[in-house]
Amino acid sequence: DLKLPKFVSIKSVEDVVAAAGEAKVVLFSAHADRQTLRRSIDIGVRGLIPKTLPIQSLVSVLRLVDSGQVFFPVELSNENS
């Protein structure tokens, strides 16, 4: 999770995206905001999946990303930040 101290930073994610080559990278996070979303997309992340996403939806989201689409929670597009 990006908000845990001494765990993962956006720079770490950027390194994973660079190492992934053609593979699609998604983030799972309990704490996501519009700024994180924008930065993630800028570095090549293809999805930002909240940990609150129902497990039944996870396969659908991963298939969507695998098909070339970008996924993010709609509530992040409505934030005023």
N, C-alpha and C positions, 0 to 999 in steps of 0.2 A: 504494500500500500504506500502510495507516495507521501502520505502524511505521517508515517511512523518515523520517529527520530532515528538517525543513523541506519536507516534501512535502504531505501531506494530514493534516488533523486531523478529529476527529469534528465540530467546528464547521463545517468545510468541507463535510462530508457533509450536515450539517443544512441548510446553505445550498442545496445541490443538491436535496435533498428538497423544500424550500420552493419553489424555482424550477420544479420538475418538475410542479407542479400535480397533475393526475390520473394522470400517468405513474408507473409503478412503478420504484423505484430498488433496485438490488442492489449489494452490495459484492463485489469480488474482492480477496482478501487472502491473503498467504502466512502471515500471523500473525493468528490470530483466537483470542480467549479468551471466556470466558463474560461477563465484564464488557463487552467490546466488543459482543457479541451483544445483551445487554440494552439497552445505550445505543442501539444502532442501531435496534432494534425500537421503542424509546420515541420516537425521532425520525421514524419512519415508513419505515425501510428495510424492504423486503419479502423480502430474501434476503441471506445472507452465504455467498458461494461461495468455498471455498478454492482456491488456485491449484493444489493437488494433485488436484483433481477430474479424473477422466479426461475427455478432450475429447469422448468419445462420450456422456457424460452431460450435457454442457452444454446442449444443445438441450432435453432433457427437463426440466431444472431451470428453464430460462427459460420454457418452456410452462407449467409448474406455477405459477410466480410470476405469469405473465400471466393464468392462470385465477382468480387471487385468493388463492392459498395463499401461506404464508410458508415459505421454505426456509432451513434451517441444518444444519450437519453434526451428526449424532447424537452424535458424541463430545463436543460442547460441552454437551450436556444431562447428561452424566455427570461433568463436572468437579466438584471439591469446592470451588470458589471461591464 
